[in-house]
Amino acid sequence: MLSQQIIDCLNQQINLEIYSSHLYLQMSSWCAYKSLEGCATFLSQHADEEMTHMRRLLNYLQETGAFAVIDGMQAPPTDFNSLTEMFEKIYGHEKLVTSKINNLVHLANTEPDYATLQFLQWYVAEQHQEEFLFKSILDKIKLIGTEGQGIFFIDREIANMAANRTQETTAMN
Ligand code: OFO
């Protein structure tokens, strides 16, 4: 049985994952509007992944007999000055998610709640991958540059990442 504090924090995390999904879907829409189809596809996939992160948490709460609560939540930003700014915002957002997961791990460890501590290990590893992914995209943007045809090549690189992701998901199913 989970403590009320753990339930509240897991519910906050559920809502943060839904917000992440909304954020990436909105960013995908912005990219599609700017004819950046590779980035749009990649971010749309990522929005779907965030909902799977949310569902893991939802299922965990339900398995323990706790009540999962979906909040009303703030709308994501709709406009960005540049592709670089948009990916910087994503990287910053993922660092925020990591800090929330770390807080949850700390709480589970302190209580102690070993089942939740073990459940959260998947998120610890996932956040490492998420930060690495978006940091590497920002590094690529810096390397290629956004002048002239740079933006076209960046979009193509990110389209390849989306295609690889689709292949990985198909292979897993
Ligand atoms: Fe992008 O990360 Fe969820 O947890």
Boltz pocket constraint, residues with backbone or C-beta under 6 A from the ligand:
constraints:
  - pocket:
      binder: B
      contacts: [[A, 17], [A, 20], [A, 49], [A, 50], [A, 53], [A, 94], [A, 97], [A, 123], [A, 126], [A, 127], [A, 130]]
      max_distance: 6.0
